[in-house]
Amino acid sequence: MKKINLIIYETAVNRFSAAYLLFILEKEKLADKFTLYFFEDKKDIENIFDKVHILPAPCVFMFSFMTSLLDRVCENIAEIKNSIAAAGAFDNSIIIAGGPHVTGDTESGLKMGFDLVFSGEAEYSWPDFLRRAAENSGAGKFRENILSLYSSPVVADARPVDLDMYLPFGDIYSLVPPLEIMRGCFYNCRFCQTATCEVKYRSLSSIEEFFAEYRRRGFKRLCFICPSAFHYSAESPSRINPAVIDSMLEMAREKYGIKYIEYGIFPSEARPETVSDETAAIIEKYCSNKRVSIGAQSGDRGRIAELRRGHGLDAVHAACETLRRHKLTAVVDFIFGFPEESEEEQMTTLGAIKDIHTKFGSRIQTHYFLPLPGTPLYSSRPAAIAPRALKLLEKYCSGGICTDWYSEGIAQSERICKILDAFQNL
């Protein structure tokens, strides 16, 4: 049978996903069935199609992406379809997608032109697809044969996933991403997609297996993926388990000699109400990071309640103060442009930003609202930052009080919302 060309969309934003998907391919002993290519943009696609020896073999174009990449993905799909048509490779090519965006909005994935859209967790559906593709690589009309194996272009597998099933190590992909130790979230913030997945944890035994291999390979910097750092192994939102987190980080440092450990900072941020002297002391004791990321999101108490954050502004202040006592700096996230956000709200948030920065020396990161699929606010659109608020925000940025990340966020949100609105008319 012919080797299949597996052509993967890879950017700095989605490399962690690409890494995990390729580790699954390798563990399932399917790596020898595929030839791997990677692309990010039109130039990369042109280069791949210039390699004429790939065209007689079946081609799978694979995207795993979040909503922030939507505009670039749409451009790439158009280029791929044009290149497939020019090469006469329609019957031998299939374009598939998975990841957060199409999980939350499968319909938009189909409108974008994907042949198959994989919704939800991939631990079962992805290796199943790979096996089906490999088994049909020698037959004619590869695309038609693969699509006939699915009853719907939307593919989902409801089987419960165990995070211990796979570890992010392999030989065919050089990147070892942060270790995912928790998936999902107890809370259901109206703007956030994380809670659309049931909460689950990786076991300590699996984590130790990772540490051992990590040390064997000589890696020095250890990071984790955990939507709420101090909720790892928690029984419920209000019953966190700091002792388990302490044991995990102690094991990394003391038993396996991993010197540079990062926890409580992206991609393992902390909710403010979970920051206490006990949890801050864990970071202070084992971790190399001197900053801890926490989400405030708004300085307006009414907006915080409406977003269902599950905490108040007082919890943010308390977390910043606690971290300062432990010689740690709070990195506090705020989002501007929530739907129907008023100028008064924005000025209130700006007041909270200055207050937190002044009182606690906290670093403030500003963002702009982007509607995410599967959330209550997906169909809503961002509010503009009022001129008076924008002028003050720019002053704060130039004065070092906060970052200017919101600026790129505005441009990004405009691009993405324009595409989402166009989908509504298809």
C-alpha positions in Angstrom: 0.0 0.0 0.0 1.1 3.6 -0.7 2.3 5.8 2.1 -0.2 8.6 2.8 1.0 12.2 2.8 -0.2 13.7 6.1 0.1 17.4 5.6 -0.3 19.3 8.9 -1.1 22.9 9.6 1.5 24.1 12.1 1.9 27.5 13.7 3.4 28.8 17.0 -0.2 28.9 18.3 -1.3 25.3 17.6 2.0 23.4 17.9 1.0 21.8 21.2 -2.0 20.2 19.5 0.1 19.1 16.6 2.6 17.5 19.0 0.0 15.5 20.9 -1.7 14.3 17.7 1.6 13.1 16.3 2.5 11.3 19.5 -0.8 9.4 19.2 0.0 8.5 15.7 3.4 7.2 16.8 2.2 5.3 19.8 -0.5 3.5 17.7 2.4 2.3 15.5 1.1 4.0 12.4 4.0 6.3 11.7 5.4 4.2 8.9 2.1 4.5 7.1 2.5 8.3 6.6 4.9 10.8 5.2 4.7 14.1 7.1 4.7 17.6 5.8 4.0 20.8 7.6 2.7 24.2 6.4 1.7 27.5 7.8 0.9 29.7 4.9 0.4 30.0 1.1 4.2 29.8 0.4 4.5 26.5 2.3 1.5 25.0 0.5 3.0 26.0 -2.9 6.3 24.4 -1.9 4.6 21.2 -0.9 2.7 20.9 -4.2 5.9 21.6 -6.1 7.1 18.3 -4.7 5.4 16.4 -7.5 6.3 13.0 -6.1 3.6 13.5 -3.4 0.7 13.8 -5.8 0.3 10.1 -6.8 -0.1 9.2 -3.1 -3.2 10.0 -1.1 -3.1 13.3 0.8 -4.6 14.2 4.1 -4.6 17.9 5.0 -5.1 18.2 8.7 -6.0 21.3 10.7 -6.3 21.6 14.5 -7.1 25.1 15.5 -8.7 27.6 17.8 -10.9 30.5 16.8 -8.1 33.1 16.8 -6.6 31.3 13.8 -9.9 31.3 11.8 -8.9 33.9 9.2 -5.6 32.2 8.4 -7.2 28.8 8.2 -9.8 30.1 5.7 -7.0 31.5 3.5 -5.1 28.2 3.6 -8.2 26.1 2.8 -8.8 28.2 -0.3 -5.2 27.8 -1.4 -5.2 24.1 -0.8 -8.4 23.6 -2.8 -7.1 25.6 -5.7 -3.8 23.6 -5.6 -5.7 20.3 -5.4 -7.8 21.3 -8.5 -4.8 22.4 -10.5 -3.0 19.1 -9.7 -6.1 17.0 -10.6 -5.8 15.5 -7.1 -9.4 15.8 -5.9 -10.2 12.1 -5.7 -6.9 11.5 -3.8 -7.2 14.3 -1.2 -9.2 14.9 1.9 -9.2 18.0 4.2 -10.0 17.4 7.9 -10.3 19.6 11.0 -10.4 19.3 14.8 -9.7 21.5 17.7 -11.5 24.0 19.8 -13.2 26.0 17.1 -14.8 23.2 15.1 -15.7 21.5 18.4 -17.7 24.5 19.4 -19.1 25.2 16.0 -19.1 22.2 13.7 -21.4 23.9 11.2 -18.8 26.7 10.5 -16.2 24.0 9.9 -18.3 22.5 7.1 -19.0 25.9 5.7 -15.2 26.5 5.6 -14.9 23.5 3.3 -13.6 20.7 5.5 -14.6 17.2 4.3 -14.6 15.8 7.9 -15.0 17.8 11.1 -13.9 16.1 14.4 -15.7 17.4 17.4 -14.6 17.0 20.9 -11.7 15.0 22.4 -9.4 13.2 19.8 -8.0 10.3 21.8 -10.3 7.8 20.1 -11.5 9.5 16.9 -8.0 10.5 15.6 -6.3 7.1 15.7 -9.5 5.6 14.3 -9.3 7.9 11.3 -5.6 7.2 10.9 -6.2 3.4 10.8 -9.1 3.8 8.3 -6.9 6.0 6.1 -4.0 3.6 6.2 -6.3 0.6 5.3 -7.6 2.5 2.2 -4.3 4.0 1.0 -4.0 1.6 -1.9 -7.5 1.9 -3.3 -8.6 4.4 -6.0 -10.8 7.3 -5.1 -9.2 7.7 -1.6 -11.4 10.6 -0.7 -14.7 8.9 -1.6 -13.6 5.7 0.2 -12.8 7.5 3.4 -15.9 9.6 3.5 -18.0 6.5 2.9 -16.7 5.1 6.2 -18.4 7.8 8.2 -22.2 8.3 8.5 -21.8 12.0 8.9 -19.1 14.6 8.1 -19.2 15.6 11.7 -17.3 13.0 13.7 -17.6 12.7 17.5 -16.7 9.9 19.9 -18.6 10.0 23.3 -16.3 7.4 25.0 -14.8 8.9 28.2 -11.1 9.8 27.8 -8.4 9.0 30.3 -5.6 11.5 30.2 -3.2 8.7 31.1 -3.7 7.2 27.7 -0.9 9.2 26.0 2.3 11.0 27.1 3.7 13.7 24.8 6.9 12.0 23.8 7.9 10.6 20.5 10.7 10.5 17.9 9.0 12.0 14.8 8.3 15.4 16.3 10.9 17.3 18.2 8.7 19.5 20.3 7.7 18.2 23.8 4.8 20.4 24.9 3.8 21.2 28.5 2.3 18.2 30.2 -1.5 18.3 30.3 -2.5 17.4 33.8 -6.1 18.7 33.8 -8.7 19.2 31.2 -12.0 21.1 31.5 -13.1 23.5 34.2 -15.6 23.5 37.1 -16.8 27.0 36.3 -18.8 28.1 33.3 -17.7 31.6 32.5 -19.9 32.9 29.8 -17.0 33.9 27.5 -14.8 30.9 28.0 -14.8 27.6 26.1 -12.8 25.5 28.6 -15.9 24.4 30.6 -17.4 22.7 27.6 -15.2 19.7 28.5 -15.8 17.6 31.6 -13.1 18.0 34.3 -10.6 15.2 34.3 -7.0 14.8 35.7 -3.9 12.9 34.8 -2.8 10.6 37.6 0.4 11.1 39.6 1.7 7.8 38.3 1.4 9.0 34.7 3.0 12.4 35.7 5.9 10.5 37.3 6.4 8.5 34.1 6.6 11.8 32.3 9.1 13.2 34.7 11.4 10.2 34.4 11.4 10.3 30.6 11.8 14.1 30.7 14.9 13.8 32.7 16.2 10.9 30.6 16.0 13.1 27.5 17.8 15.9 29.2 15.1 18.6 29.2 15.6 21.4 31.7 12.4 23.5 31.7 9.1 21.9 33.0 5.7 23.4 32.3 2.1 22.2 32.7 -1.2 22.6 30.9 -3.8 23.1 33.6 -6.8 25.5 33.2 -6.9 26.3 36.9 -3.5 25.5 38.5 -4.7 25.0 42.1 -7.7 22.9 41.0 -5.5 20.0 39.9 -6.9 16.9 41.7 -9.7 19.0 43.4 -12.8 17.1 44.5 -15.0 20.1 43.8 -14.6 23.9 43.0 -14.4 24.7 46.7 -12.3 21.7 47.8 -8.9 22.1 46.3 -6.1 19.7 47.1 -2.8 21.6 47.6 -1.1 18.6 49.1 -1.2 16.7 45.9 0.2 19.7 43.9 3.0 20.0 46.5 3.8 16.2 46.1 3.8 16.5 42.3 6.2 19.5 42.2 8.4 18.1 45.0 8.7 14.9 43.0 9.8 16.8 39.9 12.4 18.8 41.8 13.7 16.4 44.5 13.3 13.0 42.9 14.0 13.8 39.3 16.2 16.9 39.7 14.3 19.1 37.4 15.6 22.6 38.2 13.4 24.9 36.2 9.7 24.3 37.0 6.9 26.7 36.0 3.5 26.5 37.6 0.7 29.0 38.1 1.7 30.9 34.9 0.6 30.3 31.3 -0.5 27.7 30.4 -1.4 26.8 34.0 -2.9 30.1 35.3 -4.6 30.3 38.7 -8.1 31.5 39.7 -7.8 34.3 42.3 -9.9 32.6 45.0 -7.5 29.6 45.0 -4.5 31.8 45.8 -3.7 31.4 49.5 -0.6 31.4 51.7 -0.5 27.6 51.3 -0.7 27.6 47.5 1.6 30.6 47.1 4.1 28.9 49.3 4.1 25.9 47.0 5.1 28.1 44.1 7.7 29.9 46.2 9.2 26.6 47.3 9.5 24.7 44.1 9.0 26.9 41.1 11.4 29.1 39.1 8.7 31.5 38.0 8.3 34.6 40.1 5.0 35.6 38.6 1.6 34.0 38.9 -1.2 34.6 36.4 -4.7 35.3 37.6 -7.8 36.3 35.8 -9.8 39.3 36.9 -11.3 39.9 33.4 -13.3 43.0 34.5 -13.1 45.7 37.1 -16.9 46.1 37.1 -18.5 44.1 39.8 -21.8 43.7 37.9 -20.0 42.5 34.8 -17.9 40.0 36.9 -21.2 38.6 38.2 -22.8 38.5 34.8 -19.9 36.6 33.4 -20.4 34.0 36.1 -16.8 34.2 37.2 -17.5 32.7 40.6 -15.5 35.3 42.5 -15.5 39.0 43.1 -12.9 41.8 42.8 -12.0 41.4 46.4 -10.6 37.9 45.6 -8.4 39.5 43.0 -7.0 42.0 45.5 -6.5 39.3 48.1 -4.6 37.1 45.7 -2.3 40.0 44.7 -1.6 40.8 48.3 -0.9 37.2 49.1 1.4 36.7 46.2 3.3 39.9 47.2 3.8 38.5 50.7 5.5 35.5 49.1 7.7 37.7 46.9 5.7 36.8 43.8 4.2 39.2 41.3 0.6 38.8 40.2 0.0 39.0 36.4 -3.6 40.0 36.2 -5.7 39.7 33.0 -8.4 42.1 32.0 -10.6 42.0 28.9 -12.1 45.0 27.3 -15.0 45.0 24.8 -17.5 42.6 26.4 -20.8 42.7 24.6 -22.8 45.9 25.5 -20.0 47.0 27.8 -20.5 50.7 28.5 -18.0 53.6 28.8 -18.8 53.7 32.5 -17.8 50.0 32.9 -14.6 50.6 30.9 -13.6 53.5 33.1 -14.4 51.4 36.2 -12.1 48.6 34.9 -9.4 51.2 34.2 -9.7 52.4 37.8 -9.3 48.8 39.0 -6.3 48.3 36.8 -4.5 51.4 38.2 -5.5 50.4 41.8 -4.2 46.9 41.5 -1.0 48.0 39.9 -0.4 50.8 42.4 -1.2 48.8 45.5 0.4 45.5 44.7 2.9 46.2 41.9 1.0 43.7 39.8 1.6 43.4 36.1 -1.6 44.0 34.1 -2.3 42.3 30.8 -5.1 43.7 28.6 -7.1 41.8 26.1 -10.1 42.4 23.8 -13.2 40.3 23.6 -13.3 37.5 21.0 -16.5 35.4 20.8 -15.7 31.8 21.2 -17.9 28.9 19.9 -19.8 26.8 22.3 -20.1 29.7 24.8 -23.2 31.8 25.6 -21.6 34.9 24.2 -20.6 33.3 20.8 -23.4 35.1 18.9 -22.6 38.4 20.6 -20.2 41.0 19.2 -17.7 43.1 21.1 -18.3 46.6 22.2 -16.0 49.3 21.0 -13.7 50.9 23.6 -15.1 54.4 24.1 -12.7 57.3 23.1 -12.3 58.6 26.7 -11.5 55.1 28.0 -9.2 54.4 25.0 -7.2 57.6 25.7 -6.7 56.6 29.3 -5.8 53.0 28.4 -3.2 54.3 25.9 -1.8 56.5 28.7 -1.6 53.5 31.1 0.2 51.5 28.4 2.8 54.1 27.7 3.3 54.6 31.4 4.0 50.9 32.0 0.9 50.2 34.0 -0.4 47.6 31.6 0.4 45.9 28.2 -1.1 47.1 24.9 -2.2 43.5 23.9 -5.7 44.8 23.5 -4.7 46.7 20.4 -3.9 43.5 18.4 -7.0 42.0 20.0 -9.2 44.6 18.4 -7.8 44.0 14.9 -8.0 40.2 15.4 -11.6 40.3 16.7 -12.7 42.5 13.8 -11.2 40.0 11.3 -12.7 37.0 13.0 -16.2 38.5 13.6 -16.4 39.5 9.9 -15.8 35.9 8.9 -18.3 34.5 11.5 -21.0 37.0 10.3 -20.4 35.9 6.7 -21.0 32.3 7.7 -24.4 33.3 8.9 -25.4 34.1 5.3 -24.2 30.8 3.8 
